[in-house]
Amino acid sequence: MPKVAVLRDVPDDLPFLEAKSGTLRSEVANIWAMRAGLELSVSAGYAVILRELFEFGAEKPVLELCTQAATDEVAHCQLCLDLAEQIDGVERTWPKPTSLHVPSYTGVERGPLQAALHLTAMSCLNETIACVRLLEAMRPAKSATTKRALQLILADEVKHARAGWAHLASKYVTPSMKREIAKWVPELIRASMVSLIEENESIPTEQFREWGLPCLEEARSHAQRAIDEIVLPGFKRLGVSTS
């Protein structure tokens, strides 16, 4: 995949980079390179969801959004690799193939409900939370290149989040399915927060904030705010009880 040209169309980061030690730049670059693999796994997750939606039904806009999401996340992978190279000058290789974890839900067979649960977890939770976290990560970022990368990813994540909310609002998620989804909301939230902790525990200090990498406690706080102010009210509005 060609390098993402847009990272070369931002103000020169050289003075900022030269003021940092090579060790710090390498640490930061390695975190962004690690995130490239995470972005690719999200693309794989959308590929699984798409197959389920094609088989069990979804509105055309939902299919279009999920299809674009799978493509966008591959581009995000390259974007993270390019950003890592920009930071420390080391070219990274494409992530190696890895096994894909697809959540299962006890007592829920493969079908429309499972597909809705997968998309709810991916879009309504993870991608909605990501929107808030990316926005907050941009505020203290001092690297112009990093800030531009965060902006590009955020613009896509907003659309990815819409896929889940649109599906919940569609005829393909019935009232009875919404009652079943409601039972799983606590577990979906728990799994999302566990994943967030695992992905961010390598960012222990505020030293990384200027590189668009808030520490773990900040990431958790931003995620909880997204859940309280956006996710739970969104579920309630669409008939998924959170009581």
N, C-alpha and C positions, 0 to 999 in steps of 0.2 A: 504494500500500500504506500503511495507517495506521502511524503512528509506534509504536515498541515501548514500550508503557506501562511495562514493568517497569523501565526505566531511570529512571523518575520515582519509583520505590518504594524508593530506597536513601538512605542518609544524605546530607545536604547536602554537596556538593563545593565549595560557593562559597568557603570560606576557602582551600582548597587551590588553586583556580583563580586567585583574586585575588592570591595570593602569586607567581604566575608572570607573566612578561612576555607581552605580546600577541604578540610575534614567535614565542616558543617555543610558545605555545598554537596559533598558526596552523600551525607546522611539524608539530606532533603531530597536529592535526586533519586536515591534508592527507594524512598517512600512513594514518590510519584510513579516510579517504574513498577513498584508492587501494585499500585492502584490500577495500572494498565490491565493487569490480569483480572482484577475485580470487575472492571468495565466489560471485559470480554465474557465473563461468566454471566453478567446480566443479559448480554445479547443472547447467550445460549438459553437463559431462562425464558426470554420472550419467544424464542423459537419453539420451545415446548408449549408455551401458552397458546401460540398461534395455531399449532396443530390441534389442540383441544378446541379452540374456538371455531376453527374450520369444520371440525367434526360435530360439535354440539350446538353451534349457532352463536352468532353475534351480529350486531348491526354493522353495516359497511364502514362507518366512521371509526368504529372500534378496531376493526380489522386493519384499516389503513394506519391508524395510530400505532398499533402493535407491530405492524410490518416495518414502519419507519423506525420504531424504537430499536428493533433488532439491528437495523443498519446503523443507526446513530451510535449505538454502544460500541460497535466495531471501530467507528471513527473516534470515539472517545478514548479507546485503547491507544490508538496511534497518537492522539493528542497528548496523552500522559507520557508516552515514550519520548515524544519530541520535546516536551517540557523538561523532562529529566535530562536529556542531552543538552538542552540549552543551559541548564543550571550548572552542570559539571563538565560538559564537553565530551562525555563518554556515550557512544552510540549503543543503545540497547537492542537486543534481539527480540523478535516477536515472542510472546508468551508461549510456553510449551503446552501441548494438549493436557487437559486434566479432567478428572471425573466430575460430573455434574450432580449436585444434590438437588433432587426434586422433592419438596415436602409432601408428606403423606398425612392423612387425617384419619384417625381411627374410626372405623365404621362408615367412612365416606368412600363409596366406590367410584371408579372412573366414570365420569359423566359430567353433565352441566354444572352440578354443584361443585365438584372438584375444580373444574375450570374456573368458576367464579371465585373460589377461594384462592387459587393461584394468582389470578389477576388482581384480586383485592389486596393480597399481601404484597405483590410486586409494585403495583401502581398507587393504590389508595394509601398504602402505608409507606413502603420504602422510597418511592419516587417523590411523594408529597413531602416526606421528611427531608429528603435530599434537597428539595427546593429551598427550604428554610435554612438548612445547614450551609449550602453553597452561598446563599445571599449573605449570611453572617460571616462566612469565611472571607468574603471579598472586602469587608469593611476594614480590617486591620492589615490587609495584604499591601506590601510595599513594592513587591516585584511587579512591574507593569505586565510582563509576559505571563506571570502566574494569574494575575487578575483577569487578563484577557481569556485565558484558558477556562477559568471558572465561569466567566460570563457566557462563553460558548456552550459549555456543558449545561449550565442553568437554563438557557433558552430551550434546550432540547428536553430537559427533565420536566419542565412545566407541561409540555405536550404529552410526555409519557405518563405523567400523573393523571391527566385527563382521561386516558384510556380506561382506567379502572372505574372512575366515577361515571363515565358515560355508560359503561357496561352495567353497573349497578342500577342506573336509571332506565335501562332498556327493558323491553318485553321479555328478554331472555333470562332475566333474573326475577323469578316470581316471588310473591309475598311469602310463600312457604319456604323458598330458598333463602330469603332474607332472614327469616327466623332461625334457620340453621346456621347461616353465616354469623349471626349475632352471638351464637353460642361459642364460636371460635375466635371472636374478637380478642379476648384476653390472651389467648395463645399466640395469635398473629402478632400482637404487640410485643409480647415477651420475646418471640423469635427474632423480631426486627431489632430489638434493643440488644439482644445477645450478639447478633451479627455486627451491629454497630460497635460494640465494645471490642470484639475480636479484631475488627479492622483498624481501630484507632488506638489500641493500647500501646502501639509503638511510638506514639506521639505524647510523651509524658510531661513536657514542659511548654511554657508560653513562648519559648525561643523560636518555635516554628510558625507562630501566628503570621508573621510578615511574609511567609511563603504560602499563605492560603491553607495552612494546616493547623487548625485549632487543637488544643490539647483534648484529651479524652473527656474530662469533666465538662468542658465547654460544649463538645459535640453531644454529650448526653443531655445537657441542659437545652440546647437548641432542638434536639429531637423531641424531648418531652413537651416543649412549647408547641411544636408542630402538631403533636398528638392532641394536646388539650385544646388548642385554638382552631385547628383545621380539620384533623382527621375525625375525631369524635363528633363534632358538630355536623360534619359532612355525612357520617353514617346516620345520625339521627334524622337529618333532613330527608335522606333517601329511604327511610323506613327500616333501617338496621338498628334495632334497639341497643343502646349501650348502658342500660340501667343495671 
